[in-house]
Amino acid sequence: MSFADLKAKANDMSALVGAAESATTKQTYGDDRMWKPTVDKAGNGYAVIRFLPAVEGDDLPWAKFWDHFFQGPTGQWYVEKSLTTIQKDDPVSEMNSKLWNTGIEADKDTARRRKRRLHYVSNVYIVSDPENPENNGKTFLYTYGAKIFEKIMDSMQPKYEDETPVNPFDLWKGANFKMKIAQVAGFRNYDRSEFGSAEVLNADDSVLEGIYNQQFALKEFTDPTSFKSYSELNLKLTRVLGEEVKGQSRSEIDYVDEDIKNESPFNDGPSNPVVDPVQKAESEDDTMSYFAKLAAEA
């Protein structure tokens, strides 16, 4: 939509709410369009960002995709987007389902370790990045997980009657997101992050239009052409696992997928507390560029 249309629809967030409820690439690693928050040696960090609206050609202000990130017994890494993102069969999903359906606990553990990871991507405006002030006032892409998306959803559909719904992607009546990162049980935790009060990002529409025009299209992250084919992924999986891998169609198996019936893959008993898989996935972000390079070279 045009900038003028965007302003005219500033109060309408029904479509976003519906899409968020239903939600529940090119590989992005090493992409200089991507912004990441910086943490100190203790794992703590702080930044203020503003989520930006959908650009012309994109239906939503976020893209959603799944990927797999694990090391095989060969020492090689499998770092690939999952074809389940675009509703197609994926060799890792099929293998995980087959492992889970054996009923053997060791096989279930393997499926848990190889489960898919959920990512969202949005355009963001950096209001304050204390550790990297050169980023302030610039527009980037930002990849985040289910925890932050839940906070976005809560801002649009608050749980309490005394809270006013806010479209965090709105330039005029949205809100800044105060990102507060802590290290909890060895993983990054975003629980204390929150949206501020609703406010215009900038009172000058010409400045807002400039920010709007600096955004990146998100459709590339779910464009079928950005995914490897089933056969390519199956070959990669074979190399990483060091064994023959035969794909199975969905009709041949009880397709449980990697949600693994909402079980945590990190609950090993009282001595090992349950860790949110999303937090674990986000804690791995800093290593992905390195491992993606290794996987690409395999």
N, C-alpha and C positions, 0 to 999 in steps of 0.2 A: 504494500500500500504506500501511497505518497505520504510525505511528512504532514501535509494538511489533513489528510484522512486520519492519520495517527492521532493528531490532536483532537479531532472531532470525536474520536472514539475513546478518549482518555478514561472515561468512567466505566466502560464496558469490559468486565473481566469474566463474563459467563463462559465464553469459549475457552479461556485459559483454565478455569476451574474444571470444566468438563474434561479437558485434555489431561490435566494433572491427575484427576481421579482415575482415568483409564490407564495412565502411565504407571498408578500405585505409588572410511576416512582414507581418507588417506590416513596413514598412521600419524598420530599427533606428536610422537616423541621427537624432541629436538626441534619442534616448530617454534620459530621466534615470534609467532603470533600469540603463543600461549603464555599466560601469566600464572605464576605459582606464588603462594605466600611463603615468606622466608621465616624460618624458625631459628632460635638460638641453640646453643649446645645442650640446653636442658630440654629442648623440644617445644618451647613456648614461642608463640608468635601473635602478632596483631596487625590488622590492616582494615581499612574501610573501603568497600567497593559499592558500586551501584549496578545492579542487573539492568540490562538494556532491552528495549522492545524488539520484536521480530522485524527484520528488514524485508523489503519488497522481494517476493519470491519464496519466503519462508512462511509457513503457516503458524509456527509457534516460536517463542523466544528461547527455546531450548531444543537440542537434539539429544536423543537417547540411544545408546548402543551398549552392547555386551562384548566382553572380550574374555580370553583365557590367558593366564599368566602362570606358568609352572615349569619346573625343571624336571626333565626325564632322567631315567637311570643312566643314560649315556653321558649326562653332564650338560647336554644341550638344553636350551630354553625354548619353550613354545610360547610365543607372544603374538597372538593373532586375534583379530576381531571375529566374533562368532556370527555365523550365517543365520542363527536364530533371530538376530536383530531384524533381518528382512524376511522373516517367516520361511526360512529354508532349512533343510536338514543340514546338520553340522556334525562332522565326524567325532569331535570330542563329546558333544552332547549325547550322541548315540552310544559311545563307549561308556560314558558315565552311567547312562541308564542301564546298560547291560551289566555293569559292575554292581550297581545298586540292587538290581533284581536277583542277583545270586543269593542274597540274604546273608552272605558271609561278611562279618564285620570288617575284616581286613580289606575286602573289596569296597565296602562302603567308605572306609577311611580314604582309600585312593580316590574315589569319586569326589569326596569332599575336598581333597587337596587340589583337584583339577577343576573345581566348579567355576562357573562363569562369574564375571564381575560386572556390576552395573555402573555405567557412567552417564552423566549428563554434561552437555557443553552449552555454554551461553556466552554472549558478548557481555563484557563488563567494562565499566568506566572506573579507573582507579582514583578514588578520592584521596586516600592516604596510604602510602606504603612506606612506613618509617625506615625500613632497612634498605629500600631502594627508591629514594625520593625522585629519581629520574623517571620513574613510572607514573608519577602523579600527573593527572590531567590527560592520560592516554587511554586508548581503548584496546582491549585485548580479548582473546578467547580464554575462557576458564573452564576447566574440566573438574567436576565435583561428583560426589556420591549421594547416596540415598539420604544421609543424615541432613545435609544442607537442603536437598530438595524437599524434605519433610518440613523444614522451617519455612521454605517458600510457600508450600501448600498451607501451612498453618497461618501465614500472613494473609492469604486470600480467603481462607475459611477458618477464622479463629474459633477456638473451642468454648470461649466464655462470652456471655452476653454483653459484658462491659467493654469488649474489644471491638474495634472498628475494622472491617475488612479493608485490606490495602493490596493493590496490585503492585508488587515490588518492581515490576518491569516498566512501570509508567514513568515518563520523564518529568511530568508535572506533579503528579500526586502519589508517586512511589515513595520509597524509603531507602536510605543507605543501609547496607549490611555491615555490621561491625563483627568482623571475623576474629574470634578469640580462640587460639589454638593452645591446647595443653597436652602434655605427655602423660598418658594414663595407662598403667600396666604395660608399658613399652610401646604403646601405639598412639597415634595422633587422635585427639578427641576435640570435637567441635561443639560440644553440648552447650557451652556458655556463649556461643555466637548468637547474635540477635539483630533484628531489624530495629532501626530507630524510628522516630516519628515521621509521619508523611510530610514531605516537603519537595518543592520544585528543585530539580538538579541545578538549574541555572535560570535566573529570571529573564535572560535575554534569549529569545527564540532563535536568533541567528546562531548563537553559540550551541544551542541544543541541536539545531539542524546540522551543524558541523560535526557534532558527536555522532549523530544518527548516521550521517553519510560515511563515517569512518569504520562502521561495523563490517563484519565479515559474514558471508552467507553460511548458514549451518547445514544446508541440505547435503553438502559433500560427505558428512559423517554417516549418513544413511543411504547414500547413493549406491545402488547395487554394483555399479562399476568400480567402487572403491574397495570391494570385498574380493578376496581370492576365491577361486572356484572350489567346489567340494573336493575335486581330485587333487588340486594343489595343496589344500589343507590336509588331506588324508596322507599325501606323500610326506609332508612336513612332520605330521604326527608320527609316521612310521620311523622317520630318521631320529626324532627326539626320543622315542621309546625304545628304539633298537629292536623292533619286532614287527612282524607282519600285522597290519591293521586292515580289517575288512569292514567296510561300512555296511550298515543295515538301514533299511527304510523304516519309517515310523510305523508302518503297518505290521512290521515283523517283531516289534518289541513293545513293552509297556513303557511308554515314554514318560519318565519321571522328571527329566530335565535336571538342571543343577541347583534348583532351589532346595533340593533334598528335603522336601517336606518341612521347611523352616528350621531344620536342625542346625545347630552351630557346629562347624568343623573344628572348633577349638575347645570343646568341652570334653576334657579327658578325665574328669573326676574332681573331687573336692580340692585336690592340691593344685589344680589348674583352673582358674576362674574362666567363665565364659567371656569371650571377647567378641564384640560386634564385628562381623566379617567386613562390614563397610569401613570401620576404622582401620582394620588390618589392611584392606585394599588401599586406602588412602595413604597409609604409612609407607607403602611400597612405591609411591609415585616417584620419589627421588631416585630410585634405582632403575626405573623403567627405561630411561634413555640408554643406559649402559647395556642392560639385558636385551633390549630391542635390537641394538646393534649386533650383539652376539647372535641373536636368533636370525637376523637377516643374513648374516654371513654363513649360517649353517647350511 
